């Protein structure tokens, strides 16, 4: 109950902020949508709690709700901070550059909400099944729950008609999800044009013109890249530190904000197509280039990016130590795996393969919530590595570069260049992702305990050698990771499939908060097997376009229906097996086994102290049969015969004991 109250407090804070919604100058439509869907979520959860639970039992039977509501509260808090950021009018130009192409409202905050709401609803239903004392009412609740998760609703249209409002995807919300971003870009473009006609300094006028070009989706050219003097010649431009081991990236202070800048040297013209494509990318888990500056005389170019704290490799090294070998709790590790997979899913939907996916190219920063969650972004991808593009030299030189490369990549790299040119594929990125998952779950760099280096390591990887998970690693995540680094590329899953599996794994962890215990049970079924079956049934799931967030509740619902069906089928199989075993054990014999529950029949018989009796002893009883070899169906005769024979055999055993 306390978690639900805290969610209500966040919603109350948002209502106070949204009184000034007309004053939101950046992303007003997205903030309004986020607020409206938060209100709908709170209303739905309140109705579900009122319908399924009893207030008097909140301290006894509401425990299944604690972790799901805690997760939902974190999502509400992050959404509140996003709206506060958009409402802040300080440093308008820098915020406009940062948020002009930003899709965090839908692809981050609403995505997380739509992943969480099915879990909260299921937790309420689980608690409701045992709520109250009326057995008839409890059975009816369980019947309703069973009929809800039925195969008749596993059609997208039927699901939306029946459960759309409950799972926050009614038709009006879905239509707004697809258009709010473009509406905000149009409003920001009009506001930018109005500002450009006012009294501005020369630098402000140039930046406003650049922002208008970005919002108008013009193709960059060397003429549209601003002179580098606009950046480095600014009065408030200040270099703070170098980022990473190289000198190409640095943190700067400019326009009242902290940024990251990537510095290029050489010919500018060949970079223009890459800058054009990179600037159009917009996903919360992909590093975004905001704008560019160039100096043609010095042949140098600066690309402005949002600032992240550090790369994942450095973060893991700093987090691990002699007393803390595992860098992340399981929920945080799975959350990072999902974020990286979503970033790669987006890149593949844009026809871009990474080609050098490793922890050094995953940038992270702490989120605002205290649980230790991180925001991850995929970086370091080279746009010349489009699908089936020729690889460039990796910055991750040395022996360690082998451990992230797929075996087919290593095999082709060993071939002479004049006879074979390797083409990067999506499946090679999936292999690299599997190696990152290993490090997230164990804190170990893959193969760091191995004695083979260089060419020997490369040959062993091609032969099928993989890192060894510790025994304590969760089997369901080990299984998914091993599928990602399968030696046959065609057997590796797509990132869309990986995302669906990881969303449901997150649901399992939230529903089972005791997962960290050594003897905690794992999922009853293999989620990847569920995914493989559903991908065949729903052909659109494997299309390379990015999955709309509005489809997430339906996908999780279908997973839940399939899980229930498979669990029920497994129980029936086990029951039939045990039944057949029992039948074969008894066969047509005329002897049966009676357990000690029959002892009360004769427990009033007086015993002497010299009569040894073993209460747990199994006693053989000869059944009275008819002429056809079947038990006599006359209840009186059968009952009397059993009682008589039981007493007779019991007395005989007692005398033998004497």
Secondary structure, 3 states (H helix, E strand, C coil): CHHHHHHHHHHHHHHHHHHHHHHCCCCHHHHHHHHHHHHHHHHHHHHHHHHHCCHHHCCCCCCCHHHHHHHHHHHHHHHHHHHHHHHCCCCHHHHHHHHCCCCHHHHHHHHHHHHHHHHHHHHHHHHHHCCCCCHHHHHHHHHHHHHHCCHHHCCHHHHHHHHCCCCCCCHHHHHHHHHHHHHHHHHHHHHHHHHHCCCCCHHHHHHHHHHHHHHCCCCCCCCCCEECHHHHCCCCCEEEEECCCCCCEEEEEECCEEEEEEEEECCCHHHHHHHHHHHHCCCCCECCEEEEEEECCCCEEEEEEECCCEEHHHHHHHHCCCCCCCCCCHHHHHHHHHHHHHHHHHHHHCCECCCCCCHHHEEEEECCCCCCCEEEEECCCCCCCECCCECCCCCCCCCCHHHHCCHHHHHHHCCCCCCCCCECCHHHHHHHHHHHHHHHHHCCCCCCCCCCCHHHHHHHHHHCCCCCCCCCCCHHHHHHHHHHCCCCHHHCCCHHHHHHHHHHHHHHHHHCHHHHCCCCCCCCCCHHHHHHHHHHHCHHHHCCCCCCHHHHHHHHHHHHHHHHHHHHHHHHHHHHHHHHHHHHHHCCCCEEEECHHHHHHCCCCCCCCCCCCCCCCCEEEECCECCCCCECCCHHHHHHHHHHHHHHHHHHHHHHHC
